[in-house]
Amino acid sequence: MWTTALPSDRARRAVLALAAVLAFTRAASAQDAHYWSIQYGPVGQLVGGQLIGGVPDLSATFYNPGALALRNESSYLLSTESVQWELVSTEAQPGLDIFDASSSRFGAAPSLLAGVLPHWLGEDTRLAWSFLTRQKFDVRLGQRLTNPVPGDGVRSAAESYFDQRAEEDWAGLTISRPVSDTVGIGVTLYGVYRGQRSRKELSLQAVSPDGSSIAVSGVGDFDYTHYRALAKLGVAWQAEVWNAGLSVTTPSLGAFGGGKAAYTISAAGTDTNGDGRPDPPYLETATQEDLDADYRSSWAVGVGASRAFGRTRFYASAEWYAAVDRFTVIALPEATPAASRLTQELRSVLNGGIGVERTLSDDISVYGAFHTDFSASTGSSESNVAISDWDLCHLSGGVSFQVRENRFTLGASWAKGGKRRPLDSPVPPEDVPNAGLGRDVQIDYSKFTFLLGFVFGS
């Protein structure tokens, strides 16, 4: 049941100003608004995913389903195992200590697992299954401050923490048929699961020599899951020297989802108007469960090509993603403050990249690639589920080698990006001029990924 205890306008404004300390953590939500951050397959990761026009393995289920009908039938299972290290940091201008923080994480990287299925629909129809992680991030960013409140003899402490975890997994069934010896068409039907949770916490306590004290705390969190479906269609043309392809990803069709949200804000001993007398203490709290949840994704159109020059093959591709109009992720009651509403809005983006493969022998090849990864986030505080609005650049490379009937791949990739801007705040910076909320803060992000890939029966 939704319950609130409404505070005075002055007290509420003071507490929201202090709660804005938490706004810096919105910059640390990792890559929830990027489409090209994760690549799939042993070769796909090393050439930066530039495989729309030429897919040599079962990663065709994702990059271009039409190429599945043209691939070598001997390989039956594809798997990649990767680990990654991510770092997000914020660096404030001098005198703004509350915005200096960093967070790093080392662990398993998102991957693809795919395999072939029997010819249940005829010898000319290729079937395959796949499971991939499309998005994944897990960030915990925290900061403790000693004596952040100025004044002779004043003792104070503040803590702010931010936790966010999100994961989106796709399970697919691919159907592909050859139109001719060089042209194939196909479609992958995906069922999609997305889960996301976020929690922000702030506390501030101060005691002065005259015995007066201030205590402010705020906690806000949300949690939702959603299920939807989409399709990816592909057309592939593969000749001896040239390969080319086209892929189209449909918007997703929502099935069902649910979530919950809550917040608590309290203050005692604050003096918002400077008259020397504490404002009345107050507590505002709200909890809502069994909420409707929704998530949407856009149209995407990709084109790619590759060309061989002797033992060297070059890859290039580009993919455009349409904008997504603002929609409500969790349906909160109308009385909820605008700063707490959970919505999403994404702009259109175009990404591109190039890759190269050099065959050293029948058993050994080396790879390298560069690709862009522009953020689709609008950067609006009103669209506060997708956060990361900085653009990224990716470099990758590695080697693959054959051992009997199996091919193994070793490689690494590096992503780097950042942005300098004021951080979003639930109150206008001019309303709290002493908090420094309007100052620019440098946001930096980097990621290192190390890959071990397998293609069995190649």
Sequence and secondary structure as in RCSB ss.txt:
>XXXX:A:sequence
MWTTALPSDRARRAVLALAAVLAFTRAASAQDAHYWSIQYGPVGQLVGGQLIGGVPDLSATFYNPGALALRNESS
YLLSTESVQWELVSTEAQPGLDIFDASSSRFGAAPSLLAGVLPHWLGEDTRLAWSFLTRQKFDVRLGQRLTNPVP
GDGVRSAAESYFDQRAEEDWAGLTISRPVSDTVGIGVTLYGVYRGQRSRKELSLQAVSPDGSSIAVSGVGDFDYT
HYRALAKLGVAWQAEVWNAGLSVTTPSLGAFGGGKAAYTISAAGTDTNGDGRPDPPYLETATQEDLDADYRSSWA
VGVGASRAFGRTRFYASAEWYAAVDRFTVIALPEATPAASRLTQELRSVLNGGIGVERTLSDDISVYGAFHTDFS
ASTGSSESNVAISDWDLCHLSGGVSFQVRENRFTLGASWAKGGKRRPLDSPVPPEDVPNAGLGRDVQIDYSKFTF
LLGFVFGS
>XXXX:A:secstr
        HHHHHHHHHHHGGGGGGGGGS SSS SSS   SHHHHHTTT  TT   STTHHHH GGGGGGS TT 
 EEEEEEEEEEEEEEEE TT GGG EEEEEEEE   EEEEEE  TT TT EEEEEEEEEEEEEEEEEEEEES S 
STT EEEEEEEEEEEEEEEEEEEEEEEESSSSEEEEEEEEEEEEEEEEEEEEEEEEE TTS EEEEEEEEEEEEE
EEEEEEEEEEEEE SSEEEEEEEE   EEEEEEEEEEEEEEEES  SS SSS    EEEEEEEEEEEB      E
EEEEEEEEETTEEEEEEEEEE  EEEEEEE   TTS GGG EEEEE  EEEEEEEEEEE SSSEEEEEEEEEE  
 B   TTS S      EEEEEEEEEEEETTEEEEEEEEEEEEEEEEE   SS GGGSGGGTTTSEEEEEEEEEEE
EEEEEET 
